[in-house]
Amino acid sequence: MTTILYILLAILLFGVLILAHEWGHFITAKKLGVQVNEFAIGMGPVLWKRQRGETQYSIRAFPVGGFCAMEGEDEDNDNPRGFHSVSWWRRVIILVAGSFMNFVVGFLMVAVLLCTYSGFTTLELTGFYDNGGLQEQGLQVGDTLYALDGHRLYLTNDLSLLTARTGDGYYDLTIVRDGKQMVLKDFHLFQDTYEYEGRQTYGYGILLGYEGKTVGSVLKNAWYNCLEFVRMVRMGLEDLISGAVGLKDMSGPVGIVDVIADTGNSSPTVTIGLLNILYLAAFIAVNLAVMNLLPLPALDGGRVVCLLLTTVVEKVTRRHINPKYEGYLHAAGMVLLLVLMVYVSFQDVFRIIGG
């Protein structure tokens, strides 16, 4: 019974993320003078619809997406409130607003989660384990860890995330000391069993600071968590491009729902399960924000790139480019995305059935 509740919660979360994304497009289009013909949650056959003013609001059968249909979006249109009738910068704002709203939702989810914490570990060094030997490499109490091989450190778990991607254990460690940055070249940093006050602890041989929960610390750590999510998405894309991971490692809506249900079921209590799901949902929200801005046809990022290129070409050549050609490109991209989604979804189903 609990599994069913977690699955329903996962579907609800998907709906919230889709609603936030499309509402971003919708509200900016309305505010910037573009006519919205339909605002839909879901894809496929219409289950419910209602006309209010110029806009039809609908809920469709398959909860795997949604859309905000704007007047003249993929065609020439004489309507002064058509999408291509407004200035290019207004169209850019409308296109990126969906991803912006997903990022905001992810940020708010993390902030709500962090409100349950009593405080947060910082990257300021307050001490060393007895047998760490890191002082000999130049670290001092009071230093703040800032970057590792040029990658900014936002949270304490960034150390394990970044060191796991390189195997030699030697890094250029950037620290902040007395308000100034300095780099410790070829710093040997690795996890091991260390001793502190007669106890053995596994870690990096350093003791880190602590700050209590305040409005400022919650917002700061929520922001850092979201930046960390963005970096994780970037690393995932780099691994996909390099071949370190393949399509078989990807998950679609079915796989994500399964992961959310597993996350809830594997938690010691329902409350902790809900908090863990909230954290996962925040990561998915930021993931969607980043992925939708990729410069690929049918995605918002692809539309922004086409818009900017078209604007430049029209300014230079003084010739109008019919938006229908861009529409063909995005339609082809949408077909490819749907094929990929179906493939990944079948893969998820087979993975779940196979255990």
Beta strands, then each sheet from edge to edge (+ up, - down):
strand 1: 36-52
strand 2: 55-70
strand 3: 119-128
strand 4: 144-148
strand 5: 151-152
strand 6: 170-177
strand 7: 180-188
strand 8: 192-196
strand 9: 199-203
strand 10: 206-212
sheet 1: 1+ 2-
sheet 2: 3+ 10-
sheet 3: 5+ 4- 6+ 7-
sheet 4: 8+ 9-
end
